[in-house]
Amino acid sequence: MLSEEEKQELKEMAASSTLREEFRTLRFNSRDMESRVSVDQLVQWLTAVSRICPDPVQPRPFVRYVNVKI
């Protein structure tokens, strides 16, 4: 269950027009991703991402979850 503080935070987020617009943009852009992507578009995207994050990814240890409840 959510605490009263968490409920209040969700209500404030729902009232934010900026946040709603950002989620609307994300939803619209995700529809574009359902379409086919050409190799050229993929290479352009990978090039842009590599410029933003030039450092190699640091390896992380595997976390074994013994007791997972959904």
PDB file of N, CA, C, O and CB in Angstrom:
ATOM      1  N   MET A   1       0.830  -1.180   0.000  1.00  0.00           N
ATOM      2  CA  MET A   1       0.000   0.000   0.000  1.00  0.00           C
ATOM      3  C   MET A   1       0.880   1.251   0.000  1.00  0.00           C
ATOM      4  O   MET A   1       2.030   1.227   0.438  1.00  0.00           O
ATOM      5  CB  MET A   1      -0.947  -0.006   1.210  1.00  0.00           C
ATOM      6  N   LEU A   2       0.324   2.305  -0.487  1.00  0.00           N
ATOM      7  CA  LEU A   2       1.041   3.575  -0.530  1.00  0.00           C
ATOM      8  C   LEU A   2       0.811   4.355   0.757  1.00  0.00           C
ATOM      9  O   LEU A   2      -0.280   4.346   1.327  1.00  0.00           O
ATOM     10  CB  LEU A   2       0.600   4.407  -1.747  1.00  0.00           C
ATOM     11  N   SER A   3       1.862   5.025   1.195  1.00  0.00           N
ATOM     12  CA  SER A   3       1.718   5.885   2.367  1.00  0.00           C
ATOM     13  C   SER A   3       0.985   7.161   1.944  1.00  0.00           C
ATOM     14  O   SER A   3       0.829   7.438   0.755  1.00  0.00           O
ATOM     15  CB  SER A   3       3.116   6.219   3.001  1.00  0.00           C
ATOM     16  N   GLU A   4       0.547   7.918   2.924  1.00  0.00           N
ATOM     17  CA  GLU A   4      -0.147   9.174   2.624  1.00  0.00           C
ATOM     18  C   GLU A   4       0.776  10.139   1.886  1.00  0.00           C
ATOM     19  O   GLU A   4       0.337  10.879   1.005  1.00  0.00           O
ATOM     20  CB  GLU A   4      -0.669   9.827   3.920  1.00  0.00           C
ATOM     21  N   GLU A   5       2.054  10.127   2.248  1.00  0.00           N
ATOM     22  CA  GLU A   5       3.026  10.998   1.586  1.00  0.00           C
ATOM     23  C   GLU A   5       3.175  10.617   0.109  1.00  0.00           C
ATOM     24  O   GLU A   5       3.245  11.490  -0.756  1.00  0.00           O
ATOM     25  CB  GLU A   5       4.395  10.920   2.299  1.00  0.00           C
ATOM     26  N   GLU A   6       3.222   9.313  -0.173  1.00  0.00           N
ATOM     27  CA  GLU A   6       3.344   8.852  -1.557  1.00  0.00           C
ATOM     28  C   GLU A   6       2.091   9.188  -2.359  1.00  0.00           C
ATOM     29  O   GLU A   6       2.176   9.582  -3.522  1.00  0.00           O
ATOM     30  CB  GLU A   6       3.605   7.341  -1.598  1.00  0.00           C
ATOM     31  N   LYS A   7       0.933   9.032  -1.731  1.00  0.00           N
ATOM     32  CA  LYS A   7      -0.320   9.383  -2.408  1.00  0.00           C
ATOM     33  C   LYS A   7      -0.353  10.870  -2.758  1.00  0.00           C
ATOM     34  O   LYS A   7      -0.763  11.251  -3.855  1.00  0.00           O
ATOM     35  CB  LYS A   7      -1.528   9.020  -1.523  1.00  0.00           C
ATOM     36  N   GLN A   8       0.081  11.698  -1.818  1.00  0.00           N
ATOM     37  CA  GLN A   8       0.097  13.141  -2.058  1.00  0.00           C
ATOM     38  C   GLN A   8       1.057  13.487  -3.189  1.00  0.00           C
ATOM     39  O   GLN A   8       0.762  14.343  -4.023  1.00  0.00           O
ATOM     40  CB  GLN A   8       0.490  13.897  -0.779  1.00  0.00           C
ATOM     41  N   GLU A   9       2.215  12.813  -3.213  1.00  0.00           N
ATOM     42  CA  GLU A   9       3.194  13.056  -4.272  1.00  0.00           C
ATOM     43  C   GLU A   9       2.619  12.685  -5.639  1.00  0.00           C
ATOM     44  O   GLU A   9       2.814  13.414  -6.612  1.00  0.00           O
ATOM     45  CB  GLU A   9       4.483  12.261  -4.005  1.00  0.00           C
ATOM     46  N   LEU A  10       1.916  11.561  -5.717  1.00  0.00           N
ATOM     47  CA  LEU A  10       1.298  11.153  -6.982  1.00  0.00           C
ATOM     48  C   LEU A  10       0.234  12.152  -7.428  1.00  0.00           C
ATOM     49  O   LEU A  10       0.118  12.446  -8.618  1.00  0.00           O
ATOM     50  CB  LEU A  10       0.681   9.758  -6.846  1.00  0.00           C
ATOM     51  N   LYS A  11      -0.538  12.670  -6.484  1.00  0.00           N
ATOM     52  CA  LYS A  11      -1.558  13.666  -6.825  1.00  0.00           C
ATOM     53  C   LYS A  11      -0.917  14.938  -7.375  1.00  0.00           C
ATOM     54  O   LYS A  11      -1.410  15.525  -8.338  1.00  0.00           O
ATOM     55  CB  LYS A  11      -2.416  13.998  -5.593  1.00  0.00           C
ATOM     56  N   GLU A  12       0.188  15.356  -6.752  1.00  0.00           N
ATOM     57  CA  GLU A  12       0.886  16.552  -7.228  1.00  0.00           C
ATOM     58  C   GLU A  12       1.467  16.330  -8.620  1.00  0.00           C
ATOM     59  O   GLU A  12       1.430  17.224  -9.466  1.00  0.00           O
ATOM     60  CB  GLU A  12       1.999  16.946  -6.252  1.00  0.00           C
ATOM     61  N   MET A  13       2.002  15.135  -8.852  1.00  0.00           N
ATOM     62  CA  MET A  13       2.552  14.824 -10.170  1.00  0.00           C
ATOM     63  C   MET A  13       1.446  14.812 -11.219  1.00  0.00           C
ATOM     64  O   MET A  13       1.648  15.280 -12.339  1.00  0.00           O
ATOM     65  CB  MET A  13       3.281  13.469 -10.146  1.00  0.00           C
ATOM     66  N   ALA A  14       0.280  14.279 -10.863  1.00  0.00           N
ATOM     67  CA  ALA A  14      -0.833  14.225 -11.807  1.00  0.00           C
ATOM     68  C   ALA A  14      -1.337  15.621 -12.148  1.00  0.00           C
ATOM     69  O   ALA A  14      -1.866  15.840 -13.238  1.00  0.00           O
ATOM     70  CB  ALA A  14      -1.971  13.383 -11.237  1.00  0.00           C
ATOM     71  N   ALA A  15      -1.179  16.562 -11.229  1.00  0.00           N
ATOM     72  CA  ALA A  15      -1.643  17.930 -11.469  1.00  0.00           C
ATOM     73  C   ALA A  15      -0.657  18.737 -12.309  1.00  0.00           C
ATOM     74  O   ALA A  15      -0.994  19.825 -12.775  1.00  0.00           O
ATOM     75  CB  ALA A  15      -1.883  18.635 -10.148  1.00  0.00           C
ATOM     76  N   SER A  16       0.547  18.222 -12.507  1.00  0.00           N
ATOM     77  CA  SER A  16       1.578  18.956 -13.238  1.00  0.00           C
ATOM     78  C   SER A  16       1.339  18.859 -14.744  1.00  0.00           C
ATOM     79  O   SER A  16       1.396  17.771 -15.318  1.00  0.00           O
ATOM     80  CB  SER A  16       2.979  18.418 -12.882  1.00  0.00           C
ATOM     81  N   SER A  17       1.074  19.988 -15.374  1.00  0.00           N
ATOM     82  CA  SER A  17       0.848  19.984 -16.822  1.00  0.00           C
ATOM     83  C   SER A  17       2.144  19.667 -17.569  1.00  0.00           C
ATOM     84  O   SER A  17       2.108  19.047 -18.631  1.00  0.00           O
ATOM     85  CB  SER A  17       0.285  21.347 -17.285  1.00  0.00           C
ATOM     86  N   THR A  18       3.281  20.084 -17.026  1.00  0.00           N
ATOM     87  CA  THR A  18       4.575  19.801 -17.657  1.00  0.00           C
ATOM     88  C   THR A  18       4.841  18.305 -17.680  1.00  0.00           C
ATOM     89  O   THR A  18       5.259  17.754 -18.698  1.00  0.00           O
ATOM     90  CB  THR A  18       5.713  20.529 -16.919  1.00  0.00           C
ATOM     91  N   LEU A  19       4.597  17.659 -16.561  1.00  0.00           N
ATOM     92  CA  LEU A  19       4.826  16.219 -16.481  1.00  0.00           C
ATOM     93  C   LEU A  19       3.884  15.461 -17.418  1.00  0.00           C
ATOM     94  O   LEU A  19       4.290  14.499 -18.070  1.00  0.00           O
ATOM     95  CB  LEU A  19       4.643  15.730 -15.039  1.00  0.00           C
ATOM     96  N   ARG A  20       2.631  15.898 -17.480  1.00  0.00           N
ATOM     97  CA  ARG A  20       1.685  15.246 -18.394  1.00  0.00           C
ATOM     98  C   ARG A  20       2.140  15.398 -19.836  1.00  0.00           C
ATOM     99  O   ARG A  20       2.046  14.453 -20.620  1.00  0.00           O
ATOM    100  CB  ARG A  20       0.273  15.831 -18.223  1.00  0.00           C
ATOM    101  N   GLU A  21       2.634  16.583 -20.192  1.00  0.00           N
ATOM    102  CA  GLU A  21       3.120  16.818 -21.556  1.00  0.00           C
ATOM    103  C   GLU A  21       4.338  15.944 -21.857  1.00  0.00           C
ATOM    104  O   GLU A  21       4.467  15.422 -22.964  1.00  0.00           O
ATOM    105  CB  GLU A  21       3.474  18.307 -21.754  1.00  0.00           C
ATOM    106  N   GLU A  22       5.230  15.783 -20.878  1.00  0.00           N
ATOM    107  CA  GLU A  22       6.403  14.933 -21.084  1.00  0.00           C
ATOM    108  C   GLU A  22       5.994  13.479 -21.317  1.00  0.00           C
ATOM    109  O   GLU A  22       6.542  12.815 -22.197  1.00  0.00           O
ATOM    110  CB  GLU A  22       7.350  15.028 -19.879  1.00  0.00           C
ATOM    111  N   PHE A  23       5.040  12.984 -20.539  1.00  0.00           N
ATOM    112  CA  PHE A  23       4.570  11.617 -20.740  1.00  0.00           C
ATOM    113  C   PHE A  23       3.848  11.474 -22.077  1.00  0.00           C
ATOM    114  O   PHE A  23       3.947  10.434 -22.729  1.00  0.00           O
ATOM    115  CB  PHE A  23       3.644  11.201 -19.594  1.00  0.00           C
ATOM    116  N   ARG A  24       3.126  12.510 -22.485  1.00  0.00           N
ATOM    117  CA  ARG A  24       2.460  12.487 -23.789  1.00  0.00           C
ATOM    118  C   ARG A  24       3.503  12.377 -24.902  1.00  0.00           C
ATOM    119  O   ARG A  24       3.316  11.631 -25.863  1.00  0.00           O
ATOM    120  CB  ARG A  24       1.586  13.757 -23.984  1.00  0.00           C
ATOM    121  N   THR A  25       4.599  13.123 -24.767  1.00  0.00           N
ATOM    122  CA  THR A  25       5.690  13.066 -25.746  1.00  0.00           C
ATOM    123  C   THR A  25       6.328  11.686 -25.766  1.00  0.00           C
ATOM    124  O   THR A  25       6.590  11.136 -26.836  1.00  0.00           O
ATOM    125  CB  THR A  25       6.753  14.132 -25.435  1.00  0.00           C
ATOM    126  N   LEU A  26       6.578  11.125 -24.590  1.00  0.00           N
ATOM    127  CA  LEU A  26       7.154   9.780 -24.520  1.00  0.00           C
ATOM    128  C   LEU A  26       6.248   8.751 -25.189  1.00  0.00           C
ATOM    129  O   LEU A  26       6.719   7.886 -25.927  1.00  0.00           O
ATOM    130  CB  LEU A  26       7.405   9.385 -23.062  1.00  0.00           C
ATOM    131  N   ARG A  27       4.946   8.850 -24.927  1.00  0.00           N
ATOM    132  CA  ARG A  27       4.001   7.903 -25.520  1.00  0.00           C
ATOM    133  C   ARG A  27       3.979   8.051 -27.044  1.00  0.00           C
ATOM    134  O   ARG A  27       3.948   7.054 -27.764  1.00  0.00           O
ATOM    135  CB  ARG A  27       2.585   8.115 -24.939  1.00  0.00           C
ATOM    136  N   PHE A  28       3.994   9.292 -27.534  1.00  0.00           N
ATOM    137  CA  PHE A  28       3.993   9.532 -28.973  1.00  0.00           C
ATOM    138  C   PHE A  28       5.266   8.983 -29.605  1.00  0.00           C
ATOM    139  O   PHE A  28       5.215   8.340 -30.654  1.00  0.00           O
ATOM    140  CB  PHE A  28       3.854  11.033 -29.271  1.00  0.00           C
ATOM    141  N   ASN A  29       6.418   9.238 -28.961  1.00  0.00           N
ATOM    142  CA  ASN A  29       7.690   8.762 -29.501  1.00  0.00           C
ATOM    143  C   ASN A  29       7.793   7.247 -29.463  1.00  0.00           C
ATOM    144  O   ASN A  29       8.432   6.651 -30.330  1.00  0.00           O
ATOM    145  CB  ASN A  29       8.843   9.371 -28.734  1.00  0.00           C
ATOM    146  N   SER A  30       7.178   6.615 -28.476  1.00  0.00           N
ATOM    147  CA  SER A  30       7.246   5.158 -28.416  1.00  0.00           C
ATOM    148  C   SER A  30       6.459   4.534 -29.570  1.00  0.00           C
ATOM    149  O   SER A  30       6.784   3.434 -30.015  1.00  0.00           O
ATOM    150  CB  SER A  30       6.708   4.649 -27.065  1.00  0.00           C
ATOM    151  N   ARG A  31       5.436   5.221 -30.054  1.00  0.00           N
ATOM    152  CA  ARG A  31       4.709   4.715 -31.226  1.00  0.00           C
ATOM    153  C   ARG A  31       5.606   4.726 -32.454  1.00  0.00           C
ATOM    154  O   ARG A  31       5.520   3.839 -33.303  1.00  0.00           O
ATOM    155  CB  ARG A  31       3.442   5.554 -31.487  1.00  0.00           C
ATOM    156  N   ASP A  32       6.473   5.741 -32.545  1.00  0.00           N
ATOM    157  CA  ASP A  32       7.413   5.798 -33.664  1.00  0.00           C
ATOM    158  C   ASP A  32       8.373   4.621 -33.626  1.00  0.00           C
ATOM    159  O   ASP A  32       8.803   4.139 -34.674  1.00  0.00           O
ATOM    160  CB  ASP A  32       8.193   7.113 -33.643  1.00  0.00           C
ATOM    161  N   MET A  33       8.709   4.159 -32.449  1.00  0.00           N
ATOM    162  CA  MET A  33       9.655   3.053 -32.323  1.00  0.00           C
ATOM    163  C   MET A  33       9.045   1.726 -32.778  1.00  0.00           C
ATOM    164  O   MET A  33       9.776   0.780 -33.070  1.00  0.00           O
ATOM    165  CB  MET A  33      10.133   2.936 -30.881  1.00  0.00           C
ATOM    166  N   GLU A  34       7.719   1.647 -32.841  1.00  0.00           N
ATOM    167  CA  GLU A  34       7.076   0.426 -33.315  1.00  0.00           C
ATOM    168  C   GLU A  34       7.253   0.256 -34.820  1.00  0.00           C
ATOM    169  O   GLU A  34       7.085  -0.843 -35.348  1.00  0.00           O
ATOM    170  CB  GLU A  34       5.591   0.436 -32.960  1.00  0.00           C
ATOM    171  N   SER A  35       7.589   1.338 -35.504  1.00  0.00           N
ATOM    172  CA  SER A  35       7.800   1.246 -36.944  1.00  0.00           C
ATOM    173  C   SER A  35       9.194   0.698 -37.225  1.00  0.00           C
ATOM    174  O   SER A  35      10.035   0.621 -36.329  1.00  0.00           O
ATOM    175  CB  SER A  35       7.611   2.626 -37.617  1.00  0.00           C
ATOM    176  N   ARG A  36       9.426   0.323 -38.458  1.00  0.00           N
ATOM    177  CA  ARG A  36      10.729  -0.228 -38.839  1.00  0.00           C
ATOM    178  C   ARG A  36      11.779   0.876 -38.847  1.00  0.00           C
ATOM    179  O   ARG A  36      11.504   2.017 -39.217  1.00  0.00           O
ATOM    180  CB  ARG A  36      10.655  -0.912 -40.226  1.00  0.00           C
ATOM    181  N   VAL A  37      12.984   0.511 -38.433  1.00  0.00           N
ATOM    182  CA  VAL A  37      14.100   1.447 -38.383  1.00  0.00           C
ATOM    183  C   VAL A  37      15.129   0.989 -39.397  1.00  0.00           C
ATOM    184  O   VAL A  37      15.511  -0.181 -39.425  1.00  0.00           O
ATOM    185  CB  VAL A  37      14.718   1.538 -36.947  1.00  0.00           C
ATOM    186  N   SER A  38      15.574   1.916 -40.226  1.00  0.00           N
ATOM    187  CA  SER A  38      16.583   1.559 -41.226  1.00  0.00           C
ATOM    188  C   SER A  38      17.951   1.446 -40.554  1.00  0.00           C
ATOM    189  O   SER A  38      18.153   1.930 -39.441  1.00  0.00           O
ATOM    190  CB  SER A  38      16.621   2.610 -42.374  1.00  0.00           C
ATOM    191  N   VAL A  39      18.871   0.806 -41.243  1.00  0.00           N
ATOM    192  CA  VAL A  39      20.228   0.652 -40.720  1.00  0.00           C
ATOM    193  C   VAL A  39      20.880   2.020 -40.555  1.00  0.00           C
ATOM    194  O   VAL A  39      21.596   2.250 -39.581  1.00  0.00           O
ATOM    195  CB  VAL A  39      21.077  -0.242 -41.653  1.00  0.00           C
ATOM    196  N   ASP A  40      20.640   2.924 -41.495  1.00  0.00           N
ATOM    197  CA  ASP A  40      21.212   4.270 -41.402  1.00  0.00           C
ATOM    198  C   ASP A  40      20.712   5.003 -40.155  1.00  0.00           C
ATOM    199  O   ASP A  40      21.489   5.667 -39.468  1.00  0.00           O
ATOM    200  CB  ASP A  40      20.868   5.081 -42.660  1.00  0.00           C
ATOM    201  N   GLN A  41      19.415   4.882 -39.867  1.00  0.00           N
ATOM    202  CA  GLN A  41      18.865   5.522 -38.673  1.00  0.00           C
ATOM    203  C   GLN A  41      19.473   4.919 -37.408  1.00  0.00           C
ATOM    204  O   GLN A  41      19.780   5.639 -36.458  1.00  0.00           O
ATOM    205  CB  GLN A  41      17.332   5.384 -38.646  1.00  0.00           C
ATOM    206  N   LEU A  42      19.645   3.607 -37.400  1.00  0.00           N
ATOM    207  CA  LEU A  42      20.236   2.938 -36.247  1.00  0.00           C
ATOM    208  C   LEU A  42      21.675   3.403 -36.030  1.00  0.00           C
ATOM    209  O   LEU A  42      22.078   3.674 -34.898  1.00  0.00           O
ATOM    210  CB  LEU A  42      20.191   1.415 -36.431  1.00  0.00           C
ATOM    211  N   VAL A  43      22.446   3.494 -37.106  1.00  0.00           N
ATOM    212  CA  VAL A  43      23.836   3.942 -36.996  1.00  0.00           C
ATOM    213  C   VAL A  43      23.892   5.386 -36.506  1.00  0.00           C
ATOM    214  O   VAL A  43      24.742   5.723 -35.682  1.00  0.00           O
ATOM    215  CB  VAL A  43      24.560   3.808 -38.354  1.00  0.00           C
ATOM    216  N   GLN A  44      23.007   6.236 -36.997  1.00  0.00           N
ATOM    217  CA  GLN A  44      22.973   7.628 -36.531  1.00  0.00           C
ATOM    218  C   GLN A  44      22.664   7.689 -35.040  1.00  0.00           C
ATOM    219  O   GLN A  44      23.284   8.455 -34.303  1.00  0.00           O
ATOM    220  CB  GLN A  44      21.928   8.439 -37.321  1.00  0.00           C
ATOM    221  N   TRP A  45      21.707   6.883 -34.599  1.00  0.00           N
ATOM    222  CA  TRP A  45      21.330   6.872 -33.184  1.00  0.00           C
ATOM    223  C   TRP A  45      22.484   6.354 -32.325  1.00  0.00           C
ATOM    224  O   TRP A  45      22.797   6.942 -31.290  1.00  0.00           O
ATOM    225  CB  TRP A  45      20.071   6.007 -32.966  1.00  0.00           C
ATOM    226  N   LEU A  46      23.113   5.262 -32.744  1.00  0.00           N
ATOM    227  CA  LEU A  46      24.234   4.711 -31.983  1.00  0.00           C
ATOM    228  C   LEU A  46      25.400   5.696 -31.916  1.00  0.00           C
ATOM    229  O   LEU A  46      26.066   5.803 -30.887  1.00  0.00           O
ATOM    230  CB  LEU A  46      24.698   3.391 -32.604  1.00  0.00           C
ATOM    231  N   THR A  47      25.645   6.410 -33.005  1.00  0.00           N
ATOM    232  CA  THR A  47      26.706   7.418 -33.019  1.00  0.00           C
ATOM    233  C   THR A  47      26.394   8.538 -32.036  1.00  0.00           C
ATOM    234  O   THR A  47      27.272   8.972 -31.289  1.00  0.00           O
ATOM    235  CB  THR A  47      26.890   7.990 -34.435  1.00  0.00           C
ATOM    236  N   ALA A  48      25.155   9.006 -32.031  1.00  0.00           N
ATOM    237  CA  ALA A  48      24.763  10.071 -31.104  1.00  0.00           C
ATOM    238  C   ALA A  48      24.893   9.610 -29.655  1.00  0.00           C
ATOM    239  O   ALA A  48      25.385  10.357 -28.810  1.00  0.00           O
ATOM    240  CB  ALA A  48      23.322  10.523 -31.385  1.00  0.00           C
ATOM    241  N   VAL A  49      24.459   8.398 -29.366  1.00  0.00           N
ATOM    242  CA  VAL A  49      24.541   7.885 -27.999  1.00  0.00           C
ATOM    243  C   VAL A  49      25.993   7.715 -27.575  1.00  0.00           C
ATOM    244  O   VAL A  49      26.340   8.000 -26.429  1.00  0.00           O
ATOM    245  CB  VAL A  49      23.793   6.549 -27.877  1.00  0.00           C
ATOM    246  N   SER A  50      26.846   7.253 -28.487  1.00  0.00           N
ATOM    247  CA  SER A  50      28.255   7.066 -28.129  1.00  0.00           C
ATOM    248  C   SER A  50      28.942   8.400 -27.854  1.00  0.00           C
ATOM    249  O   SER A  50      29.903   8.455 -27.086  1.00  0.00           O
ATOM    250  CB  SER A  50      28.993   6.320 -29.244  1.00  0.00           C
ATOM    251  N   ARG A  51      28.462   9.465 -28.468  1.00  0.00           N
ATOM    252  CA  ARG A  51      29.026  10.793 -28.187  1.00  0.00           C
ATOM    253  C   ARG A  51      28.554  11.311 -26.834  1.00  0.00           C
ATOM    254  O   ARG A  51      29.290  12.006 -26.134  1.00  0.00           O
ATOM    255  CB  ARG A  51      28.640  11.790 -29.293  1.00  0.00           C
ATOM    256  N   ILE A  52      27.326  10.967 -26.475  1.00  0.00           N
ATOM    257  CA  ILE A  52      26.790  11.397 -25.184  1.00  0.00           C
ATOM    258  C   ILE A  52      27.458  10.626 -24.047  1.00  0.00           C
ATOM    259  O   ILE A  52      27.807  11.206 -23.019  1.00  0.00           O
ATOM    260  CB  ILE A  52      25.259  11.200 -25.138  1.00  0.00           C
ATOM    261  N   CYS A  53      27.634   9.323 -24.234  1.00  0.00           N
ATOM    262  CA  CYS A  53      28.206   8.446 -23.202  1.00  0.00           C
ATOM    263  C   CYS A  53      29.457   7.773 -23.755  1.00  0.00           C
ATOM    264  O   CYS A  53      29.404   6.598 -24.117  1.00  0.00           O
ATOM    265  CB  CYS A  53      27.168   7.375 -22.733  1.00  0.00           C
ATOM    266  N   PRO A  54      30.585   8.486 -23.831  1.00  0.00           N
ATOM    267  CA  PRO A  54      31.769   7.904 -24.467  1.00  0.00           C
ATOM    268  C   PRO A  54      32.480   6.847 -23.625  1.00  0.00           C
ATOM    269  O   PRO A  54      33.203   6.015 -24.173  1.00  0.00           O
ATOM    270  CB  PRO A  54      32.735   8.989 -24.794  1.00  0.00           C
ATOM    271  N   ASP A  55      32.290   6.861 -22.305  1.00  0.00           N
ATOM    272  CA  ASP A  55      32.983   5.908 -21.446  1.00  0.00           C
ATOM    273  C   ASP A  55      32.358   4.521 -21.565  1.00  0.00           C
ATOM    274  O   ASP A  55      31.140   4.398 -21.691  1.00  0.00           O
ATOM    275  CB  ASP A  55      32.956   6.380 -19.988  1.00  0.00           C
ATOM    276  N   PRO A  56      33.190   3.475 -21.525  1.00  0.00           N
ATOM    277  CA  PRO A  56      32.625   2.124 -21.578  1.00  0.00           C
ATOM    278  C   PRO A  56      31.814   1.827 -20.309  1.00  0.00           C
ATOM    279  O   PRO A  56      32.063   2.389 -19.243  1.00  0.00           O
ATOM    280  CB  PRO A  56      33.749   1.074 -21.753  1.00  0.00           C
ATOM    281  N   VAL A  57      30.871   0.954 -20.457  1.00  0.00           N
ATOM    282  CA  VAL A  57      30.014   0.582 -19.334  1.00  0.00           C
ATOM    283  C   VAL A  57      30.835  -0.209 -18.325  1.00  0.00           C
ATOM    284  O   VAL A  57      31.590  -1.110 -18.688  1.00  0.00           O
ATOM    285  CB  VAL A  57      28.785  -0.244 -19.816  1.00  0.00           C
ATOM    286  N   GLN A  58      30.676   0.142 -17.055  1.00  0.00           N
ATOM    287  CA  GLN A  58      31.384  -0.574 -15.999  1.00  0.00           C
ATOM    288  C   GLN A  58      30.657  -1.882 -15.705  1.00  0.00           C
ATOM    289  O   GLN A  58      29.435  -1.890 -15.555  1.00  0.00           O
ATOM    290  CB  GLN A  58      31.496   0.296 -14.715  1.00  0.00           C
ATOM    291  N   PRO A  59      31.392  -2.985 -15.622  1.00  0.00           N
ATOM    292  CA  PRO A  59      30.725  -4.253 -15.317  1.00  0.00           C
ATOM    293  C   PRO A  59      30.155  -4.236 -13.903  1.00  0.00           C
ATOM    294  O   PRO A  59      30.751  -3.685 -12.977  1.00  0.00           O
ATOM    295  CB  PRO A  59      31.703  -5.431 -15.479  1.00  0.00           C
ATOM    296  N   ARG A  60      29.011  -4.840 -13.765  1.00  0.00           N
ATOM    297  CA  ARG A  60      28.359  -4.916 -12.457  1.00  0.00           C
ATOM    298  C   ARG A  60      28.214  -6.374 -12.067  1.00  0.00           C
ATOM    299  O   ARG A  60      27.981  -7.227 -12.923  1.00  0.00           O
ATOM    300  CB  ARG A  60      26.973  -4.209 -12.473  1.00  0.00           C
ATOM    301  N   PRO A  61      28.348  -6.662 -10.797  1.00  0.00           N
ATOM    302  CA  PRO A  61      28.183  -8.056 -10.376  1.00  0.00           C
ATOM    303  C   PRO A  61      26.724  -8.485 -10.509  1.00  0.00           C
ATOM    304  O   PRO A  61      25.803  -7.685 -10.345  1.00  0.00           O
ATOM    305  CB  PRO A  61      28.666  -8.245  -8.921  1.00  0.00           C
ATOM    306  N   PHE A  62      26.542  -9.753 -10.807  1.00  0.00           N
ATOM    307  CA  PHE A  62      25.198 -10.300 -10.926  1.00  0.00           C
ATOM    308  C   PHE A  62      24.580 -10.397  -9.540  1.00  0.00           C
ATOM    309  O   PHE A  62      25.219 -10.877  -8.604  1.00  0.00           O
ATOM    310  CB  PHE A  62      25.216 -11.687 -11.623  1.00  0.00           C
ATOM    311  N   VAL A  63      23.346  -9.947  -9.407  1.00  0.00           N
ATOM    312  CA  VAL A  63      22.651 -10.020  -8.126  1.00  0.00           C
ATOM    313  C   VAL A  63      21.702 -11.203  -8.186  1.00  0.00           C
ATOM    314  O   VAL A  63      20.783 -11.240  -9.005  1.00  0.00           O
ATOM    315  CB  VAL A  63      21.884  -8.688  -7.805  1.00  0.00           C
ATOM    316  N   ARG A  64      21.932 -12.156  -7.320  1.00  0.00           N
ATOM    317  CA  ARG A  64      21.072 -13.343  -7.285  1.00  0.00           C
ATOM    318  C   ARG A  64      19.952 -13.087  -6.279  1.00  0.00           C
ATOM    319  O   ARG A  64      20.201 -12.860  -5.096  1.00  0.00           O
ATOM    320  CB  ARG A  64      21.890 -14.638  -6.905  1.00  0.00           C
ATOM    321  N   TYR A  65      18.732 -13.127  -6.766  1.00  0.00           N
ATOM    322  CA  TYR A  65      17.569 -12.951  -5.912  1.00  0.00           C
ATOM    323  C   TYR A  65      17.064 -14.324  -5.507  1.00  0.00           C
ATOM    324  O   TYR A  65      16.675 -15.129  -6.353  1.00  0.00           O
ATOM    325  CB  TYR A  65      16.457 -12.132  -6.627  1.00  0.00           C
ATOM    326  N   VAL A  66      17.074 -14.583  -4.221  1.00  0.00           N
ATOM    327  CA  VAL A  66      16.680 -15.898  -3.724  1.00  0.00           C
ATOM    328  C   VAL A  66      15.172 -15.975  -3.536  1.00  0.00           C
ATOM    329  O   VAL A  66      14.553 -16.995  -3.841  1.00  0.00           O
ATOM    330  CB  VAL A  66      17.394 -16.209  -2.406  1.00  0.00           C
ATOM    331  N   ASN A  67      14.584 -14.897  -3.034  1.00  0.00           N
ATOM    332  CA  ASN A  67      13.165 -14.918  -2.712  1.00  0.00           C
ATOM    333  C   ASN A  67      12.487 -13.739  -3.406  1.00  0.00           C
ATOM    334  O   ASN A  67      12.512 -12.618  -2.897  1.00  0.00           O
ATOM    335  CB  ASN A  67      12.939 -14.866  -1.170  1.00  0.00           C
ATOM    336  N   VAL A  68      11.883 -13.988  -4.563  1.00  0.00           N
ATOM    337  CA  VAL A  68      11.241 -12.933  -5.339  1.00  0.00           C
ATOM    338  C   VAL A  68       9.733 -13.117  -5.264  1.00  0.00           C
ATOM    339  O   VAL A  68       9.211 -14.192  -5.557  1.00  0.00           O
ATOM    340  CB  VAL A  68      11.728 -12.945  -6.817  1.00  0.00           C
ATOM    341  N   LYS A  69       9.046 -12.064  -4.872  1.00  0.00           N
ATOM    342  CA  LYS A  69       7.582 -12.115  -4.792  1.00  0.00           C
ATOM    343  C   LYS A  69       7.015 -11.046  -5.708  1.00  0.00           C
ATOM    344  O   LYS A  69       7.425  -9.887  -5.649  1.00  0.00           O
ATOM    345  CB  LYS A  69       7.080 -11.914  -3.323  1.00  0.00           C
ATOM    346  N   ILE A  70       6.092 -11.426  -6.535  1.00  0.00           N
ATOM    347  CA  ILE A  70       5.473 -10.483  -7.459  1.00  0.00           C
ATOM    348  C   ILE A  70       4.032 -10.281  -7.068  1.00  0.00           C
ATOM    349  O   ILE A  70       3.316  -9.519  -7.718  1.00  0.00           O
ATOM    350  CB  ILE A  70       5.578 -10.973  -8.914  1.00  0.00           C
TER     351      ILE A  70
END
